[in-house]
Amino acid sequence: IWVDLSHIGDRSYERVNDLLGDLPHLWTHTVLRSHHRKERGISSAALERVRQTQGIVGLMPSESMLRGPLDSFALQQKLLAQSVGAEA
């Protein structure tokens, strides 16, 4: 069973993180917080949990969610792969 964390807020994530433990964390559609700068973007702490639990992150190529033009999506992919691994 997967629990999609894409729309969870930071405070709720803290509680759900404890409940999920070492189960893989799944974010089906998000942007990096460093590019969106709002709670809607996945934080570096959550990315670390994705890496630790061998979870999955799906990036959303949306100009309205990116800081700058759509080509910043490629930068996000690169940063995400460095952070959690390309297989995630």
C-alpha atoms as a printed R data frame, in Angstrom:
   type eleno elety resid chain resno      x      y       z
1  ATOM     1    CA   ILE     A     1  0.000  0.000   0.000
2  ATOM     2    CA   TRP     A     2  1.322  3.411  -0.988
3  ATOM     3    CA   VAL     A     3  0.422  6.666   0.735
4  ATOM     4    CA   ASP     A     4  0.852  9.633  -1.620
5  ATOM     5    CA   LEU     A     5  2.371 12.522   0.319
6  ATOM     6    CA   SER     A     6  2.157 15.112  -2.470
7  ATOM     7    CA   HIS     A     7 -0.398 17.386  -0.775
8  ATOM     8    CA   ILE     A     8  0.684 17.023   2.832
9  ATOM     9    CA   GLY     A     9  1.774 20.013   4.901
10 ATOM    10    CA   ASP     A    10  4.984 20.088   6.900
11 ATOM    11    CA   ARG     A    11  3.388 19.603  10.327
12 ATOM    12    CA   SER     A    12  1.239 16.730   9.121
13 ATOM    13    CA   TYR     A    13  4.240 15.168   7.403
14 ATOM    14    CA   GLU     A    14  6.119 15.071  10.706
15 ATOM    15    CA   ARG     A    15  3.376 12.890  12.200
16 ATOM    16    CA   VAL     A    16  2.896 10.738   9.089
17 ATOM    17    CA   ASN     A    17  6.659 10.256   8.809
18 ATOM    18    CA   ASP     A    18  6.614  8.622  12.242
19 ATOM    19    CA   LEU     A    19  3.662  6.413  11.261
20 ATOM    20    CA   LEU     A    20  5.256  5.296   7.998
21 ATOM    21    CA   GLY     A    21  8.582  4.516   9.615
22 ATOM    22    CA   ASP     A    22 10.845  2.796   7.097
23 ATOM    23    CA   LEU     A    23  8.122  2.178   4.506
24 ATOM    24    CA   PRO     A    24  8.958  3.840   1.156
25 ATOM    25    CA   HIS     A    25  7.813  7.453   0.979
26 ATOM    26    CA   LEU     A    26  5.962  8.432  -2.206
27 ATOM    27    CA   TRP     A    27  5.479 11.925  -3.640
28 ATOM    28    CA   THR     A    28  3.789 11.414  -7.032
29 ATOM    29    CA   HIS     A    29  3.829 15.043  -8.169
30 ATOM    30    CA   THR     A    30  5.726 17.863  -6.545
31 ATOM    31    CA   VAL     A    31  8.448 20.456  -7.089
32 ATOM    32    CA   LEU     A    32 11.570 21.067  -5.050
33 ATOM    33    CA   ARG     A    33 11.065 23.549  -2.233
34 ATOM    34    CA   SER     A    34 14.225 25.310  -3.367
35 ATOM    35    CA   HIS     A    35 12.431 26.154  -6.640
36 ATOM    36    CA   HIS     A    36  8.926 26.844  -5.349
37 ATOM    37    CA   ARG     A    37  9.751 28.240  -1.896
38 ATOM    38    CA   LYS     A    38  6.356 27.319  -0.484
39 ATOM    39    CA   GLU     A    39  5.169 24.444   1.623
40 ATOM    40    CA   ARG     A    40  3.756 22.832  -1.534
41 ATOM    41    CA   GLY     A    41  7.307 21.976  -2.633
42 ATOM    42    CA   ILE     A    42  9.095 18.970  -1.123
43 ATOM    43    CA   SER     A    43 11.606 19.955   1.556
44 ATOM    44    CA   SER     A    44 15.189 18.742   1.763
45 ATOM    45    CA   ALA     A    45 14.299 16.848   4.964
46 ATOM    46    CA   ALA     A    46 11.507 14.993   3.140
47 ATOM    47    CA   LEU     A    47 13.887 14.250   0.252
48 ATOM    48    CA   GLU     A    48 16.285 12.713   2.735
49 ATOM    49    CA   ARG     A    49 13.487 10.446   4.030
50 ATOM    50    CA   VAL     A    50 12.676  9.437   0.445
51 ATOM    51    CA   ARG     A    51 16.321  8.469   0.006
52 ATOM    52    CA   GLN     A    52 16.469  6.607   3.324
53 ATOM    53    CA   THR     A    53 13.266  4.653   2.641
54 ATOM    54    CA   GLN     A    54 14.052  4.019  -1.039
55 ATOM    55    CA   GLY     A    55 10.900  5.908  -1.987
56 ATOM    56    CA   ILE     A    56  9.858  7.672  -5.173
57 ATOM    57    CA   VAL     A    57  9.493 11.326  -6.194
58 ATOM    58    CA   GLY     A    58  7.659 12.529  -9.290
59 ATOM    59    CA   LEU     A    59  8.487 16.071 -10.396
60 ATOM    60    CA   MET     A    60  5.805 18.259 -11.909
61 ATOM    61    CA   PRO     A    61  6.882 20.209 -15.026
62 ATOM    62    CA   SER     A    62  4.597 23.186 -14.435
63 ATOM    63    CA   GLU     A    63  5.757 26.759 -15.048
64 ATOM    64    CA   SER     A    64  3.330 27.994 -12.397
65 ATOM    65    CA   MET     A    65  5.078 25.797  -9.809
66 ATOM    66    CA   LEU     A    66  8.640 26.543 -10.902
67 ATOM    67    CA   ARG     A    67 10.867 29.463 -10.096
68 ATOM    68    CA   GLY     A    68 11.531 30.701 -13.597
69 ATOM    69    CA   PRO     A    69 10.896 29.149 -17.009
70 ATOM    70    CA   LEU     A    70 10.216 25.516 -17.754
71 ATOM    71    CA   ASP     A    71 13.911 24.803 -18.357
72 ATOM    72    CA   SER     A    72 14.411 24.963 -14.580
73 ATOM    73    CA   PHE     A    73 12.643 21.567 -14.583
74 ATOM    74    CA   ALA     A    74 15.864 20.019 -15.939
75 ATOM    75    CA   LEU     A    75 17.799 21.600 -13.083
76 ATOM    76    CA   GLN     A    76 15.312 20.163 -10.597
77 ATOM    77    CA   GLN     A    77 15.753 16.697 -12.106
78 ATOM    78    CA   LYS     A    78 19.513 16.996 -11.732
79 ATOM    79    CA   LEU     A    79 19.279 18.194  -8.122
80 ATOM    80    CA   LEU     A    80 16.755 15.478  -7.271
81 ATOM    81    CA   ALA     A    81 18.957 12.742  -8.721
82 ATOM    82    CA   GLN     A    82 21.904 14.052  -6.680
83 ATOM    83    CA   SER     A    83 19.781 14.156  -3.546
84 ATOM    84    CA   VAL     A    84 17.867 10.853  -3.612
85 ATOM    85    CA   GLY     A    85 19.401  8.971  -6.530
86 ATOM    86    CA   ALA     A    86 18.287  8.683 -10.143
87 ATOM    87    CA   GLU     A    87 16.423  5.429  -9.477
88 ATOM    88    CA   ALA     A    88 14.035  7.255  -7.130
